[in-house]
């Protein structure tokens, strides 16, 4: 059986006395889109940073396509495409130059890389802006350039952290189709999003984090069953992370701000 695209094994991360992630284990299989969910502070961002090599676990292991990020980081990262939640590009470069830089880092021949980049930019509706500096781009345009850069080296693993942020409806639909098609080629995709409707439609399996631990993991149907079997993924998520009833919280917030007395009244 082929090695999993991503293996996270007994991953623990401490920041001083703070236990951010506690003994988490999961894998992203080849050919699947795996959703990693959790409220703010649950440990999701810590795991993503470890997966892309930005920090090491306190204990445990993280492997990409069988290569351990601790012992073989270059080989692991060569197999990785990453779109971060906050996209940071070289804004003095054009989109075409940004993609040329990515391709050279991956030792792709310039002629092949340039042809692929032109096709990617055209398919992402960026052809007309390909030679404009990235500083002039909107947030959604920068998101598309980051996605093209992640895809261009044809990695075995894609880590997409809120990849639809800033995109219009048509671009968001395109990204969903790209992710599905990429997984169908036998690659592994780890996908995070706070938009649970997207996760519900896109992901084959999901892990829900709560306070640094996995509260539930499995297919969308299995997640619903773990949460009591009723409602959509958003309701199941709220149950699993023990979030207070949003309707009650909304009313309480409005009541807290209602008709406050003014000075001099």
PASEBA-1860 file (N, C-alpha, C; in nm, 3 decimals):
! residues 265
1> XXXXXXXX> 0.086/-0.120/0.000/0.000/0.000/0.000/0.089/0.124/0.000 ~ 0.060/0.225/-0.086/0.149/0.341/-0.094/0.149/0.421/0.036 ~ 0.263/0.486/0.060/0.276/0.572/0.176/0.170/0.681/0.172 ~ 0.115/0.715/0.289/0.018/0.824/0.296/0.081/0.954/0.248 ~ -0.002/1.043/0.196/0.050/1.173/0.152/0.101/1.253/0.271 ~ 0.029/1.250/0.381/0.067/1.320/0.504/0.048/1.226/0.621 ~ 0.147/1.220/0.708/0.135/1.142/0.832/0.172/1.232/0.948 ~ 0.079/1.245/1.040/0.103/1.319/1.165/0.090/1.215/1.277
9> XXXXXXXX> 0.199/1.190/1.346/0.205/1.080/1.442/0.239/1.129/1.582 ~ 0.142/1.122/1.671/0.159/1.158/1.812/0.223/1.297/1.826 ~ 0.170/1.389/1.747/0.224/1.525/1.742/0.185/1.602/1.867 ~ 0.286/1.655/1.935/0.266/1.740/2.053/0.350/1.865/2.036 ~ 0.290/1.979/2.069/0.364/2.106/2.061/0.335/2.189/2.185 ~ 0.445/2.228/2.252/0.437/2.317/2.367/0.505/2.449/2.335 ~ 0.446/2.557/2.385/0.510/2.688/2.385/0.529/2.727/2.531 ~ 0.645/2.696/2.584/0.665/2.717/2.727/0.572/2.626/2.806
17> XXXXXXXX> 0.490/2.686/2.890/0.395/2.607/2.971/0.263/2.581/2.900 ~ 0.248/2.636/2.780/0.122/2.621/2.707/0.128/2.498/2.616 ~ 0.033/2.408/2.635/0.023/2.288/2.552/-0.073/2.320/2.438 ~ -0.018/2.348/2.319/-0.100/2.390/2.206/-0.163/2.271/2.134 ~ -0.086/2.162/2.118/-0.136/2.040/2.053/-0.092/1.922/2.137 ~ -0.186/1.830/2.162/-0.161/1.723/2.258/-0.182/1.586/2.194 ~ -0.071/1.523/2.150/-0.071/1.383/2.108/-0.171/1.356/1.996 ~ -0.162/1.434/1.888/-0.255/1.423/1.775/-0.197/1.330/1.669
25> XXXXXXXX> -0.280/1.238/1.619/-0.240/1.146/1.513/-0.348/1.144/1.405 ~ -0.306/1.160/1.280/-0.397/1.142/1.167/-0.312/1.128/1.041 ~ -0.376/1.086/0.933/-0.306/1.082/0.804/-0.399/1.132/0.695 ~ -0.337/1.189/0.592/-0.408/1.228/0.470/-0.371/1.125/0.365 ~ -0.470/1.051/0.321/-0.445/0.946/0.223/-0.428/1.005/0.084 ~ -0.357/0.932/0.001/-0.349/0.974/-0.139/-0.487/0.961/-0.203 ~ -0.523/1.062/-0.279/-0.652/1.060/-0.346/-0.766/1.117/-0.266 ~ -0.736/1.180/-0.151/-0.844/1.237/-0.072/-0.819/1.383/-0.036
33> XXXXXXXX> -0.929/1.452/-0.007/-0.924/1.586/0.049/-0.961/1.573/0.196 ~ -0.868/1.612/0.282/-0.884/1.594/0.426/-0.901/1.731/0.490 ~ -1.010/1.751/0.560/-1.037/1.877/0.625/-0.987/1.880/0.769 ~ -0.917/1.985/0.805/-0.872/2.004/0.943/-0.945/2.126/0.998 ~ -1.030/2.101/1.097/-1.119/2.204/1.150/-1.093/2.226/1.297 ~ -1.127/2.346/1.342/-1.117/2.375/1.485/-1.142/2.522/1.510 ~ -1.196/2.556/1.624/-1.214/2.697/1.658/-1.078/2.763/1.681 ~ -1.077/2.894/1.690/-0.953/2.966/1.718/-0.891/2.914/1.848
41> XXXXXXXX> -0.761/2.885/1.842/-0.692/2.837/1.962/-0.696/2.687/1.981 ~ -0.755/2.614/1.886/-0.767/2.468/1.901/-0.641/2.394/1.863 ~ -0.546/2.459/1.793/-0.423/2.393/1.753/-0.410/2.372/1.604 ~ -0.509/2.414/1.527/-0.508/2.391/1.383/-0.390/2.462/1.316 ~ -0.371/2.589/1.345/-0.261/2.663/1.282/-0.125/2.608/1.323 ~ -0.114/2.560/1.447/0.011/2.501/1.493/0.045/2.377/1.410 ~ -0.054/2.294/1.382/-0.031/2.174/1.302/0.006/2.212/1.159 ~ -0.064/2.309/1.101/-0.033/2.350/0.965/0.110/2.404/0.956
49> XXXXXXXX> 0.151/2.484/1.053/0.288/2.538/1.051/0.391/2.426/1.059 ~ 0.361/2.324/1.135/0.453/2.210/1.143/0.457/2.133/1.011 ~ 0.342/2.121/0.946/0.336/2.047/0.819/0.418/2.114/0.709 ~ 0.429/2.245/0.716/0.505/2.316/0.611/0.646/2.351/0.657 ~ 0.686/2.299/0.774/0.823/2.313/0.819/0.858/2.443/0.887 ~ 0.757/2.519/0.931/0.785/2.647/0.997/0.823/2.630/1.143 ~ 0.785/2.519/1.203/0.839/2.485/1.335/0.831/2.334/1.357 ~ 0.908/2.289/1.452/0.919/2.145/1.477/0.829/2.106/1.593
57> XXXXXXXX> 0.781/1.982/1.593/0.703/1.937/1.709/0.790/1.924/1.833 ~ 0.729/1.941/1.948/0.798/1.912/2.073/0.826/1.763/2.084 ~ 0.730/1.685/2.040/0.749/1.540/2.028/0.657/1.490/1.918 ~ 0.686/1.368/1.870/0.608/1.312/1.761/0.674/1.337/1.627 ~ 0.607/1.300/1.520/0.665/1.308/1.386/0.565/1.362/1.286 ~ 0.616/1.429/1.184/0.537/1.478/1.071/0.608/1.436/0.944 ~ 0.537/1.364/0.855/0.598/1.316/0.731/0.512/1.357/0.611 ~ 0.580/1.398/0.505/0.515/1.429/0.378/0.563/1.328/0.275
65> XXXXXXXX> 0.468/1.253/0.218/0.501/1.150/0.119/0.610/1.057/0.169 ~ 0.610/1.029/0.299/0.706/0.937/0.358/0.833/1.000/0.409 ~ 0.856/1.129/0.381/0.979/1.196/0.423/0.955/1.277/0.550 ~ 1.037/1.250/0.651/1.022/1.314/0.781/1.077/1.457/0.773 ~ 0.995/1.553/0.815/1.037/1.692/0.809/1.152/1.722/0.905 ~ 1.169/1.640/1.007/1.278/1.663/1.103/1.411/1.612/1.049 ~ 1.409/1.498/0.981/1.535/1.435/0.938/1.566/1.454/0.790 ~ 1.464/1.484/0.709/1.484/1.500/0.565/1.398/1.615/0.514
73> XXXXXXXX> 1.422/1.737/0.567/1.331/1.848/0.538/1.328/1.890/0.391 ~ 1.441/1.885/0.322/1.443/1.929/0.183/1.359/1.836/0.095 ~ 1.378/1.705/0.112/1.300/1.609/0.034/1.150/1.622/0.064 ~ 1.116/1.645/0.191/0.976/1.661/0.228/0.916/1.785/0.162 ~ 0.987/1.898/0.171/0.933/2.023/0.118/0.929/2.024/-0.034 ~ 1.015/1.947/-0.099/1.008/1.936/-0.245/0.876/1.876/-0.291 ~ 0.810/1.806/-0.204/0.685/1.738/-0.238/0.562/1.816/-0.190 ~ 0.583/1.940/-0.149/0.477/2.018/-0.085/0.441/2.141/-0.168
81> XXXXXXXX> 0.310/2.165/-0.180/0.258/2.293/-0.227/0.175/2.354/-0.116 ~ 0.190/2.484/-0.093/0.129/2.546/0.025/0.069/2.680/-0.010 ~ -0.057/2.700/0.027/-0.120/2.831/0.019/-0.156/2.873/0.161 ~ -0.087/2.973/0.218/-0.113/3.013/0.355/-0.240/3.095/0.369 ~ -0.287/3.106/0.490/-0.407/3.186/0.516/-0.384/3.333/0.479 ~ -0.268/3.385/0.515/-0.231/3.522/0.479/-0.123/3.513/0.372 ~ -0.161/3.545/0.250/-0.069/3.531/0.137/0.032/3.645/0.136 ~ 0.158/3.609/0.131/0.265/3.708/0.120/0.350/3.674/-0.002
89> XXXXXXXX> 0.349/3.762/-0.099/0.423/3.743/-0.223/0.526/3.856/-0.237 ~ 0.614/3.841/-0.333/0.710/3.947/-0.363/0.638/4.053/-0.447 ~ 0.592/4.159/-0.383/0.499/4.250/-0.447/0.562/4.337/-0.555 ~ 0.693/4.346/-0.558/0.759/4.419/-0.666/0.764/4.336/-0.794 ~ 0.745/4.205/-0.783/0.746/4.117/-0.899/0.609/4.117/-0.967 ~ 0.607/4.075/-1.091/0.481/4.047/-1.158/0.440/3.903/-1.127 ~ 0.318/3.868/-1.161/0.275/3.729/-1.140/0.361/3.632/-1.219 ~ 0.395/3.670/-1.343/0.479/3.583/-1.426/0.617/3.565/-1.362
97> XXXXXXXX> 0.672/3.673/-1.307/0.803/3.663/-1.243/0.797/3.582/-1.114 ~ 0.688/3.596/-1.040/0.671/3.517/-0.918/0.670/3.368/-0.950 ~ 0.600/3.330/-1.054/0.593/3.189/-1.091/0.726/3.140/-1.148 ~ 0.798/3.227/-1.217/0.931/3.189/-1.264/1.023/3.161/-1.144 ~ 1.014/3.243/-1.042/1.094/3.222/-0.921/1.062/3.087/-0.858 ~ 0.934/3.057/-0.843/0.893/2.928/-0.785/0.947/2.813/-0.868 ~ 0.935/2.823/-0.999/0.979/2.713/-1.086/1.129/2.691/-1.077 ~ 1.206/2.800/-1.065/1.351/2.784/-1.054/1.391/2.722/-0.920
105> XXXXXXXX> 1.318/2.757/-0.814/1.346/2.695/-0.685/1.324/2.544/-0.692 ~ 1.232/2.502/-0.777/1.203/2.359/-0.794/1.279/2.298/-0.913 ~ 1.372/2.375/-0.970/1.460/2.327/-1.076/1.385/2.283/-1.202 ~ 1.272/2.351/-1.229/1.198/2.324/-1.352/1.259/2.406/-1.465 ~ 1.273/2.347/-1.581/1.329/2.419/-1.697/1.245/2.542/-1.729 ~ 1.313/2.652/-1.762/1.244/2.779/-1.784/1.139/2.770/-1.894 ~ 1.169/2.704/-2.004/1.074/2.700/-2.114/0.946/2.628/-2.074 ~ 0.962/2.515/-2.005/0.845/2.439/-1.961/0.768/2.515/-1.854
113> XXXXXXXX> 0.840/2.578/-1.761/0.776/2.653/-1.654/0.699/2.772/-1.708 ~ 0.758/2.845/-1.803/0.692/2.963/-1.857/0.564/2.927/-1.931 ~ 0.567/2.818/-2.005/0.447/2.774/-2.077/0.337/2.734/-1.978 ~ 0.375/2.660/-1.874/0.277/2.619/-1.773/0.223/2.740/-1.697 ~ 0.310/2.835/-1.664/0.267/2.955/-1.592/0.167/3.034/-1.674 ~ 0.195/3.050/-1.803/0.102/3.124/-1.889/-0.035/3.058/-1.892 ~ -0.036/2.926/-1.899/-0.164/2.854/-1.899/-0.237/2.872/-1.767 ~ -0.164/2.861/-1.657/-0.225/2.877/-1.525/-0.284/3.017/-1.509
121> XXXXXXXX> -0.207/3.119/-1.546/-0.254/3.256/-1.531/-0.378/3.282/-1.616 ~ -0.379/3.226/-1.737/-0.496/3.243/-1.823/-0.618/3.174/-1.762 ~ -0.600/3.050/-1.713/-0.713/2.975/-1.657/-0.765/3.038/-1.528 ~ -0.680/3.114/-1.459/-0.720/3.183/-1.337/-0.762/3.328/-1.363 ~ -0.781/3.362/-1.488/-0.825/3.496/-1.528/-0.726/3.604/-1.487 ~ -0.598/3.572/-1.496/-0.493/3.668/-1.459/-0.405/3.705/-1.578 ~ -0.439/3.660/-1.697/-0.351/3.684/-1.812/-0.332/3.833/-1.839 ~ -0.438/3.912/-1.825/-0.428/4.055/-1.855/-0.342/4.129/-1.753
129> XXXXXXXX> -0.326/4.072/-1.634/-0.247/4.137/-1.528/-0.114/4.067/-1.505 ~ -0.078/3.974/-1.590/0.040/3.890/-1.566/0.169/3.970/-1.555 ~ 0.176/4.086/-1.621/0.298/4.165/-1.621/0.287/4.293/-1.537 ~ 0.182/4.300/-1.456/0.167/4.411/-1.362/0.226/4.370/-1.228 ~ 0.282/4.466/-1.153/0.339/4.429/-1.022/0.230/4.378/-0.928 ~ 0.265/4.278/-0.849/0.168/4.214/-0.761/0.112/4.313/-0.659 ~ 0.186/4.420/-0.628/0.135/4.518/-0.532/0.005/4.582/-0.581 ~ -0.019/4.576/-0.710/-0.141/4.636/-0.765/-0.260/4.539/-0.765
137> XXXXXXXX> -0.239/4.417/-0.720/-0.342/4.314/-0.725/-0.438/4.326/-0.606 ~ -0.560/4.281/-0.627/-0.655/4.267/-0.517/-0.619/4.144/-0.434 ~ -0.685/4.130/-0.319/-0.660/4.014/-0.234/-0.690/3.884/-0.308 ~ -0.802/3.882/-0.381/-0.838/3.761/-0.454/-0.738/3.726/-0.563 ~ -0.685/3.828/-0.631/-0.584/3.803/-0.735/-0.456/3.746/-0.675 ~ -0.416/3.800/-0.560/-0.296/3.747/-0.493/-0.319/3.602/-0.451 ~ -0.441/3.572/-0.407/-0.474/3.436/-0.367/-0.459/3.341/-0.487 ~ -0.501/3.386/-0.604/-0.488/3.303/-0.724/-0.342/3.280/-0.761
145> XXXXXXXX> -0.258/3.385/-0.749/-0.116/3.369/-0.779/-0.052/3.268/-0.683 ~ -0.090/3.278/-0.554/-0.036/3.183/-0.456/-0.078/3.040/-0.490 ~ -0.202/3.022/-0.534/-0.249/2.889/-0.571/-0.172/2.837/-0.693 ~ -0.152/2.924/-0.792/-0.076/2.882/-0.910/0.066/2.843/-0.871 ~ 0.128/2.919/-0.781/0.263/2.886/-0.736/0.270/2.754/-0.662 ~ 0.165/2.723/-0.585/0.162/2.596/-0.513/0.144/2.478/-0.608 ~ 0.066/2.499/-0.715/0.036/2.391/-0.808/0.146/2.368/-0.910 ~ 0.219/2.473/-0.947/0.311/2.466/-1.060/0.413/2.353/-1.051
153> XXXXXXXX> 0.473/2.325/-0.933/0.571/2.215/-0.925/0.508/2.076/-0.923 ~ 0.373/2.070/-0.932/0.301/1.942/-0.930/0.338/1.859/-0.808 ~ 0.316/1.914/-0.687/0.359/1.844/-0.565/0.270/1.724/-0.533 ~ 0.320/1.638/-0.448/0.242/1.523/-0.404/0.144/1.559/-0.294 ~ 0.171/1.671/-0.226/0.088/1.714/-0.114/0.054/1.861/-0.132 ~ -0.074/1.896/-0.116/-0.117/2.036/-0.112/-0.171/2.066/0.027 ~ -0.120/2.170/0.089/-0.174/2.220/0.215/-0.236/2.355/0.185 ~ -0.367/2.363/0.198/-0.442/2.483/0.162/-0.510/2.537/0.286
161> XXXXXXXX> -0.461/2.651/0.334/-0.511/2.712/0.457/-0.602/2.829/0.420 ~ -0.732/2.809/0.430/-0.831/2.910/0.391/-0.808/2.956/0.246 ~ -0.801/2.864/0.150/-0.762/2.902/0.014/-0.867/2.984/-0.061 ~ -0.992/2.985/-0.015/-1.096/3.060/-0.086/-1.117/3.199/-0.028 ~ -1.037/3.237/0.070/-1.051/3.369/0.131/-1.024/3.478/0.026 ~ -1.116/3.573/0.015/-1.099/3.684/-0.078/-1.142/3.655/-0.220 ~ -1.186/3.533/-0.249/-1.226/3.499/-0.385/-1.374/3.527/-0.408 ~ -1.407/3.565/-0.532/-1.549/3.579/-0.566/-1.609/3.441/-0.587
169> XXXXXXXX> -1.740/3.435/-0.608/-1.810/3.306/-0.613/-1.760/3.219/-0.727 ~ -1.734/3.279/-0.844/-1.688/3.200/-0.957/-1.549/3.143/-0.932 ~ -1.459/3.225/-0.874/-1.323/3.177/-0.845/-1.326/3.071/-0.736 ~ -1.413/3.087/-0.638/-1.424/2.987/-0.532/-1.468/2.853/-0.590 ~ -1.564/2.855/-0.681/-1.610/2.731/-0.744/-1.497/2.666/-0.823 ~ -1.417/2.748/-0.892/-1.303/2.695/-0.967/-1.202/2.628/-0.874 ~ -1.174/2.691/-0.761/-1.078/2.634/-0.666/-1.128/2.499/-0.614 ~ -1.257/2.490/-0.587/-1.312/2.361/-0.542/-1.288/2.252/-0.647
177> XXXXXXXX> -1.313/2.285/-0.773/-1.294/2.187/-0.878/-1.146/2.150/-0.895 ~ -1.057/2.249/-0.880/-0.913/2.221/-0.886/-0.873/2.123/-0.777 ~ -0.923/2.147/-0.656/-0.888/2.061/-0.542/-0.938/1.920/-0.565 ~ -1.062/1.907/-0.610/-1.117/1.773/-0.637/-1.034/1.700/-0.744 ~ -1.005/1.770/-0.853/-0.931/1.708/-0.962/-0.790/1.670/-0.919 ~ -0.730/1.752/-0.835/-0.594/1.724/-0.791/-0.591/1.598/-0.705 ~ -0.686/1.587/-0.613/-0.693/1.466/-0.531/-0.721/1.343/-0.616 ~ -0.803/1.359/-0.719/-0.838/1.246/-0.805/-0.717/1.191/-0.880
185> XXXXXXXX> -0.610/1.271/-0.890/-0.487/1.224/-0.955/-0.399/1.144/-0.859 ~ -0.450/1.116/-0.739/-0.374/1.036/-0.644/-0.287/1.118/-0.551 ~ -0.312/1.248/-0.543/-0.238/1.335/-0.452/-0.320/1.355/-0.326 ~ -0.254/1.404/-0.221/-0.324/1.430/-0.095/-0.340/1.579/-0.073 ~ -0.458/1.620/-0.028/-0.487/1.761/-0.002/-0.534/1.777/0.142 ~ -0.463/1.861/0.217/-0.511/1.900/0.350/-0.570/2.039/0.337 ~ -0.695/2.053/0.380/-0.775/2.172/0.354/-0.829/2.226/0.486 ~ -0.805/2.354/0.513/-0.867/2.415/0.630/-0.956/2.530/0.585
193> XXXXXXXX> -1.066/2.547/0.654/-1.156/2.658/0.623/-1.253/2.676/0.740 ~ -1.290/2.802/0.763/-1.397/2.830/0.858/-1.534/2.827/0.789 ~ -1.534/2.813/0.656/-1.660/2.807/0.582/-1.700/2.660/0.574 ~ -1.781/2.617/0.668/-1.807/2.474/0.683/-1.891/2.418/0.569 ~ -1.969/2.504/0.501/-2.042/2.456/0.384/-1.946/2.409/0.275 ~ -1.834/2.478/0.258/-1.734/2.437/0.161/-1.671/2.304/0.203 ~ -1.636/2.293/0.330/-1.576/2.170/0.382/-1.670/2.052/0.362 ~ -1.797/2.073/0.391/-1.895/1.965/0.382/-1.907/1.913/0.238
201> XXXXXXXX> -1.897/2.003/0.140/-1.910/1.964/0.001/-1.781/1.905/-0.057 ~ -1.667/1.944/-0.001/-1.540/1.916/-0.065/-1.462/1.801/-0.003 ~ -1.468/1.787/0.128/-1.375/1.698/0.198/-1.428/1.554/0.207 ~ -1.337/1.459/0.188/-1.371/1.317/0.203/-1.376/1.277/0.349 ~ -1.279/1.328/0.426/-1.277/1.304/0.570/-1.238/1.434/0.641 ~ -1.269/1.439/0.769/-1.248/1.561/0.847/-1.198/1.523/0.985 ~ -1.108/1.603/1.040/-1.072/1.595/1.182/-1.113/1.725/1.248 ~ -1.182/1.715/1.360/-1.225/1.833/1.436/-1.140/1.842/1.562
209> XXXXXXXX> -1.069/1.954/1.576/-0.983/1.976/1.692/-1.057/2.056/1.798 ~ -1.029/2.020/1.923/-1.080/2.097/2.036/-0.973/2.096/2.146 ~ -0.928/2.215/2.182/-0.828/2.231/2.288/-0.706/2.142/2.266 ~ -0.657/2.140/2.141/-0.534/2.068/2.111/-0.548/1.920/2.089 ~ -0.669/1.866/2.097/-0.692/1.723/2.077/-0.794/1.703/1.966 ~ -0.797/1.583/1.908/-0.899/1.550/1.809/-1.027/1.510/1.881 ~ -1.133/1.589/1.857/-1.262/1.559/1.917/-1.338/1.454/1.837 ~ -1.317/1.453/1.706/-1.381/1.352/1.619/-1.308/1.351/1.486
217> XXXXXXXX> -1.311/1.236/1.420/-1.246/1.224/1.289/-1.318/1.119/1.206 ~ -1.337/1.148/1.078/-1.401/1.052/0.989/-1.469/1.122/0.874 ~ -1.556/1.051/0.805/-1.635/1.111/0.697/-1.733/1.212/0.757 ~ -1.795/1.289/0.669/-1.895/1.386/0.717/-2.006/1.313/0.792 ~ -2.049/1.198/0.741/-2.154/1.120/0.808/-2.107/1.074/0.946 ~ -1.982/1.032/0.956/-1.929/0.987/1.085/-1.914/1.103/1.183 ~ -1.880/1.221/1.132/-1.873/1.339/1.219/-2.011/1.373/1.273 ~ -2.110/1.368/1.186/-2.248/1.394/1.232/-2.289/1.293/1.339
225> XXXXXXXX> -2.257/1.166/1.316/-2.293/1.062/1.413/-2.224/1.087/1.547 ~ -2.097/1.128/1.543/-2.024/1.155/1.667/-2.085/1.271/1.744 ~ -2.153/1.363/1.671/-2.213/1.480/1.735/-2.360/1.458/1.770 ~ -2.411/1.338/1.746/-2.549/1.310/1.781/-2.638/1.282/1.664 ~ -2.585/1.300/1.542/-2.658/1.256/1.423/-2.757/1.352/1.366 ~ -2.762/1.478/1.413/-2.860/1.572/1.362/-2.792/1.696/1.305 ~ -2.857/1.756/1.203/-2.810/1.883/1.151/-2.696/1.871/1.053 ~ -2.651/1.988/1.005/-2.544/1.992/0.908/-2.409/1.992/0.980
233> XXXXXXXX> -2.300/2.007/0.902/-2.167/2.002/0.961/-2.145/2.117/1.059 ~ -2.201/2.233/1.031/-2.185/2.348/1.121/-2.242/2.317/1.259 ~ -2.359/2.255/1.263/-2.419/2.220/1.392/-2.338/2.111/1.461 ~ -2.292/2.012/1.385/-2.209/1.905/1.443/-2.080/1.962/1.500 ~ -2.019/2.054/1.424/-1.895/2.119/1.468/-1.918/2.192/1.601 ~ -2.026/2.269/1.609/-2.054/2.344/1.732/-2.073/2.249/1.851 ~ -2.137/2.136/1.827/-2.156/2.037/1.934/-2.023/1.978/1.979 ~ -1.939/1.942/1.883/-1.813/1.875/1.915/-1.715/1.965/1.987
241> XXXXXXXX> -1.716/2.094/1.955/-1.623/2.186/2.021/-1.686/2.254/2.140 ~ -1.810/2.210/2.171/-1.883/2.260/2.288/-1.900/2.410/2.284 ~ -1.935/2.459/2.164/-1.963/2.601/2.150/-2.103/2.631/2.204 ~ -2.115/2.744/2.270/-2.245/2.783/2.322/-2.341/2.811/2.205 ~ -2.470/2.797/2.231/-2.571/2.818/2.129/-2.555/2.957/2.067 ~ -2.530/2.965/1.934/-2.503/3.095/1.873/-2.621/3.191/1.880 ~ -2.742/3.140/1.872/-2.859/3.228/1.879/-2.868/3.294/2.016 ~ -2.845/3.215/2.122/-2.849/3.271/2.257/-2.736/3.372/2.278
249> XXXXXXXX> -2.619/3.342/2.225/-2.506/3.434/2.239/-2.532/3.564/2.164 ~ -2.594/3.553/2.045/-2.624/3.673/1.967/-2.722/3.762/2.043 ~ -2.827/3.701/2.099/-2.925/3.781/2.175/-2.860/3.845/2.297 ~ -2.773/3.768/2.365/-2.706/3.820/2.484/-2.614/3.937/2.449 ~ -2.546/3.927/2.334/-2.458/4.037/2.293/-2.539/4.163/2.264 ~ -2.650/4.147/2.191/-2.734/4.262/2.162/-2.792/4.323/2.289 ~ -2.831/4.238/2.383/-2.885/4.288/2.509/-2.780/4.363/2.589 ~ -2.653/4.316/2.581/-2.546/4.382/2.655/-2.522/4.524/2.606
257> XXXXXXXX> -2.556/4.551/2.481/-2.533/4.684/2.420/-2.660/4.766/2.408 ~ -2.769/4.718/2.465/-2.899/4.780/2.443/-2.922/4.900/2.536 ~ -2.953/5.012/2.474/-2.999/5.130/2.547/-2.909/5.165/2.664 ~ -2.780/5.172/2.640/-2.687/5.209/2.747/-2.704/5.356/2.781 ~ -2.700/5.389/2.910/-2.718/5.529/2.948/-2.602/5.616/2.902 ~ -2.631/5.738/2.858/-2.531/5.833/2.815/-2.500/5.931/2.930 ~ -2.374/5.978/2.931/-2.338/6.077/3.031/-2.419/6.205/3.011 ~ -2.462/6.263/3.120/-2.539/6.386/3.115/-2.687/6.367/3.092
265> X> -2.727/6.239/3.075/-2.869/6.214/3.051/-2.946/6.215/3.184
END
